[in-house]
């Protein structure tokens, strides 16, 4: 398997050192797939059981019923969310494999057309035909690297982790369970459901605020604004569930 990491290929930082005589390292925080899965699982885990518990409190005055229904929902929700994450990751992997096979076939069968596409891609970055020609010729000598280039720059696809599907399913499901236990915990400790609801609202809104702040931080958005939006959405969902349940129950 050919690799673009060959001796004659210089990194961006190496070129910068050669030109300026100094090192400039750019530091960007990029949320990993695992972080994204945690965000997905926690978002629904905090909101859905919270709204369910609040809704049941509007018509049921028994903590045991609310806790039982809440944990049943957490079990079903975590399985459904985990399965969704698994299928999504599996679909991404299958799509990547399919597209890569197509690119390999095109490079073998119509190399001139593919070479012209490389030149067009390089021109979008401001390179002239003369500047792109040696790059095109170098890639033509390295079919594997050529395929990698087309996958990345023509199709915008990155090679997925082969274990990604199972990791995604486990991470999303686990995050959903952790998030769902938070709004239910007061009902486990307090027998009076109305009092338990107040504590559930308190701890869940704090958790939603912290989660929203963290999500905003890792995504490069305004953390405080994101935190307030997350609290508002979760609070409205719970309020709507509680109000509808109380209205129908009476």
N, C-alpha and C positions, 0 to 999 in steps of 0.2 A: 504493500500500500504506500503510495507516494505521499509526501507530506510537504506543506508549504514552509515548514520550519527547517529550511536548509541553510547551510552556512552563508550563502550569498544573499539571503533575504534578511533585511534589517528591520527591526521593529521601529515603531514610530518614535519611541523614546531614544533609541540609538541614533536615529537620524537627527533628532533634536539636539542631542549632545554634540554630534559632529558639527552642526551648524552654529549653535550658540555657545558651545563649550560648557554648558550647564545642564543640569537635569531638572525637568519639570514633570512632576508626577500628578496626573489628574485623579482625584478621588471622587468617585461617584458611588452612591449606595444604590444597588440594584436589588430589588426584592426578588428573592429566589422563588422557585415553584412551590417550595414547602411553605414559605411565608404566605403566598397567595392562597394556598389551600387552607391554612389556618384562618385567614381572613374570611374565606367563604364559609367554613364550618362555624366559626364563632358568631358571625353575623346572624345566621339563621338560628343557631343554638340559643343565643341570648333573646332573640325577638319572639320566635314562635311559642316556646313553652311559657314565656312570660305572658304573652297575650292569652294563651289557653288558661293559665292559672288565674289570671285576672278575670277572664270571662266566667269561669266556673265559680269564682268567689261571688259573683253577682247573683247566683241562683242556688248554690250549695253551701251549707254551713257545716261542712265536715272536712277537716284537713285530710283525712285518710282517702276520701274520694278524689280530692284534688291532686294529692301526691300520686295516687295510683294512675290516674289519667295522665298526669304529667310525665311520669316515667314511661308509660306506654307510648306516649307521643315521642319522647326522646329516643326510645328504642327504634320505633318505626322511622322517625326522621333521620337518625344517624345512618341507618341501613340504606335508606333511599338516597341520602346525600352522598354517602360513600360509594354506592353503586353508580351514581351519576358521575362522580369524579373518575371512577375506574373506566367507565365507558368512554368518557371524553378523552382521557389520556390514551386509551387504547386506539381510539379513532385517529388521534393526532399521529400516533406512531405508524399506523397502517397507511395513513395519507402520505406521510414522509417516505415510507418505503416504496409506495406506488409511484410517487413523483420522481424519486431517485432512479428507479428502474427506467422510467421514461426518458430522463435526461441521459442516462448511460447509453440507451438505445439511439437517441438522436445524435449524440457525439460520435458514435460508431458509424451511423448510417449517413448522416448529413453534416459532417464536420465543418464544411465551409459556411453553411448557414448558421451553425452555432457560433463559429468564430466571429461572424458578422454581428451576431447578437452581443457577444462580449465587447466588441468595439463600440457598439451603440450604448451599452451600459456605461462604459468608461467615459464616453463623450458626455453623458449626463452629469459626470463629476468634473467636467471642464477640460478633459484631456483631448488633445488634437489627435488626428489620425496617425501622425508620425510618432506621437508619444505613446499611443496605445498599441501600436504594431508590435514592439518587442514583448509587451506583456501578453498579447494574444499568442504570439509564437511560443513563448515560454509555457503557457498553459497547454498548448497543443501537444507539447512533449510530455505533459504530466496529466493523463486522462483522469486520474483520481482527484487531483487538485482542481482540475477543470470542472469536474462534476460538483465538487464542494463549492466552487465559486458560483456556479449557476444556481445551485440550491439556495445559497445564501443571498446573492444579489439579484437574481432574476425572480426567484419565487419567494424570497424572504422567509425561508424555512431553516430552522436549526435542528440538528440531529437530536432526537429525544432520548432520554435516559431509558434503557430497556426495562428498568425496574420502576419506572415512573408510575404506571397504572396502579400497582399495589400500594406504593407509597402514598399516592394521592388519595386512594380510597381510605386507607388507615388514618391519614392525617385529617381529612375532612370529617370522617366519622368521629374520631377522638375529640376534635375541636368542638363538634356539635354537642357531644355528651358533656364536656366540661362547661360549655356555655349554657346548656340547658339546666344543669344542676344549680347554677347560681340563683335564678329566680325561684326555684322550688325549695331551696334550703330553709327559708324561714318557716315554710309549712311543715317541715320535718321537726322543727324545734318549738314551734308555737301552736297551741291547740286552737286558739281563737282565730278564725279565718280572717276576720276583718283586720285584726292586729297583724297577722301574718302577711296580709296583702300590703299593708303600709311598709313593713320591713322589706318585703319583696320589691316594692317599687323603689325604695331607697337604695338597696344594694345593687339592683339591676341597672338603675340609671347611672350609678357610679361606674359600674362595669362597662356600660355602653359608652360613657364618656371616655373612660380610659382606653377602650378598644378603638373608638373613633379617633382619638388623639394619636394612638399608635399607628393606625391605618393611614392617617394623613401624613404622619412622619415618614413612613417607609415609601409612600407613593409620591412624595415631593409636593404634596398639597399643603394648604394652611392647616396645621394640626388642630388648632382651636376651632376653626370653622367646621372642619370635618367632624370633630367631637360633638359639637352642638347639633349638627345635622343628624348624626347617628342617634343621639339622645331623643331628638324630636321625632324621628321615624319610629323608634321603639316605643316611645311614650304614647304616640298617637295610635299605634297598633293595639297596645294594651288597653288604652282608654276606649277605643272603639269596641273591642271584644267585651269589655266589662259593661259598657253602656247597652250594647245590643242584648247581651245575656240578661241583664237586669230588667230591661224593657220587656223582653219576651217572657221572662219568668214571672212577671207581674201583670 
